[in-house]
């Protein structure tokens, strides 16, 4: 589609209608009639040669194409509006939307956000956390920090840092663990990656005991359970360094396993913005230097 021919008013009408699932309420927001919104959306659908809404007796429902388009349009309009407001206020900044796996956000990034603000004051960082399941395009993100092996379809990935997993528990539980064979007497907290504990026991040359108890989709929540004395978590010690320094958690055994690394990712089809380039440079430098 020729950029000069993109129907901006139709995109505004679509975004408002998709948010309200109503042409009437969208028209009220945009100060135009319900019919005007309907016509703008119909013109956009004709240009795209696909339906964006299903017209129901009471309201609207987005089609698959509409659901895919909505977050992209909403994010773009929000960015334009935000930038215009900042320019008007004499404070131009570029928005960077970043998805971050929760463990990295709480254990590494948050402690360094002041450094990033000082280094890149022109970047307006917007963070959303996840449990490593992220849809960059669908969520309107510029980049995402993930944990894994670095291979995600359609995604360019750059390694940030390694994060070997090791058992973490309270000092009280650690006093009962004079030997790794005693781990079988404790509750071993599990992540949704079911292969991690068996891999750790193989690395320790021990049989894996029966695994029971809750399964967590977040390492942050799992380690919080360990911090409360509910069991032993297998997690990246580097992301919980503050707890280890404070003594609220200890790692009773030296054995670690490599289950993945943290990666900075973006869509291969997405060209870098200045904000993306600035964040990448700062992030990789901070990770390499340990700053």
C-alpha positions, -999 to +999 in steps of 0.1 A: +000+000+000+013+034-010+020+054+023+006+085+007-027+067+002-031+053+038-065+065+050-056+079+084-092+089+092-103+054+084-076+040+107-088+063+135-124+052+130-113+015+129-093+019+161-121+036+180-147+011+168-125-018+176-119-005+211-156+001+218-169-026+195-195-001+185-198+024+157-221+046+178-197+049+207-168+054+183-187+082+166-194+099+199-157+098+208-146+112+174-175+137+173-189+123+141-220+103+133-223+066+136-228+065+098-196+083+092-176+058+113-193+029+095-185+044+061-148+050+070-145+014+082-162+001+051-138+021+030-108+007+049-122-029+045-126-023+008-091-010+004-077-040+024-101-064+006-110-081+038-136-077+066-124-063+098-156-066+118-185-090+119-217-070+122-239-085+149-275-077+159-260-060+191-227-045+184-195-057+166-170-085+168-135-083+153-125-108+126-091-125+128-077-098+105-093-071+127-078-086+159-044-086+142-046-050+130-061-034+161-030-035+184-008-022+156-030+007+148-037+015+184+000+016+192+008+037+161-019+063+169-008+064+206+028+069+195+019+097+171-003+114+197+024+111+224+051+124+202+030+154+191+023+162+228+060+160+237+070+182+208+043+207+217+057+207+253+093+211+240+103+176+251+106+153+221+113+117+231+109+085+211+088+057+225+104+022+228+079-006+237+098-035+253+085-069+265+106-085+292+105-119+308+097-112+345+128-127+360+151-105+339+129-074+346+130-078+383+165-093+387+185-072+363+167-044+344+149-026+372+181-021+391+197-004+361+168+018+348+182+049+363+214+043+344+195+039+312+175+071+318+208+090+323+224+074+292+194+077+269+172+106+280+156+108+246+140+073+249+106+069+265+107+032+276+075+013+280+078-020+297+055-050+297+064-082+315+056-118+305+064-154+314+085-158+282+055-163+259+054-131+238+040-121+204+060-091+194+038-081+165+005-089+181+014-070+213+027-040+194+063-043+208+095-030+193+117-056+211+114-084+236+139-099+261+134-137+262+150-167+279+158-197+258+180-210+231+178-180+207+158-196+179+123-180+175+107-181+140+109-148+122+129-132+149+164-118+151+180-126+185+212-112+201+226-129+233+226-107+264+240-130+292+240-166+303+220-176+333+228-211+347+203-226+370+211-237+405+190-247+435+179-218+457+163-221+492+162-204+526+191-208+550+169-229+573+162-255+546+199-254+536+209-267+570+190-299+562+209-304+529+244-316+539+243-337+507+225-334+473+209-369+479+188-352+506+170-331+481+145-359+476+132-352+511+123-316+502+096-301+480+112-293+447+094-264+432+089-267+394+087-244+365+066-251+334+099-263+318+096-299+332+130-310+321+150-287+343+152-307+376+159-340+358+188-322+339+202-309+372+202-343+388+219-358+358+246-331+361+250-340+397+252-377+388+222-386+409+188-401+401+160-376+399+135-382+428+097-382+422+086-346+415+055-333+431+039-301+442+029-269+423+041-259+389+049-222+382+048-203+350+070-176+364+104-180+380+098-148+400+068-164+416+086-197+421+115-181+438+092-161+460+077-194+471+112-206+479+119-174+498+089-181+519+103-215+528+078-235+508+104-255+489+135-254+467+136-235+434+158-242+405+165-208+390+192-185+377+211-173+407+223-142+388+187-128+387+184-132+425+217-117+435+201-093+459+185-121+479+218-140+480+237-110+492+210-103+519+210-140+530+173-145+524+183-172+499+213-194+495+225-219+469+235-250+488+253-268+460+278-257+433+262-278+405+246-257+378+230-264+344+227-244+313+190-243+303+192-212+281+203-176+280+187-142+279+183-127+244+173-094+230+149-100+201+130-082+174+112-092+143+135-098+113+111-076+092+114-047+115+139-019+108+157-004+137+145+029+151+169+053+168+154+043+202+159+006+194+195+011+184+202+032+216+186+006+239+205-022+222+239-005+226+232+004+262+219-031+271+247-051+255+274-028+269+259-030+304+256-068+303+292-072+289+307-049+315+286-060+344+276-023+350 
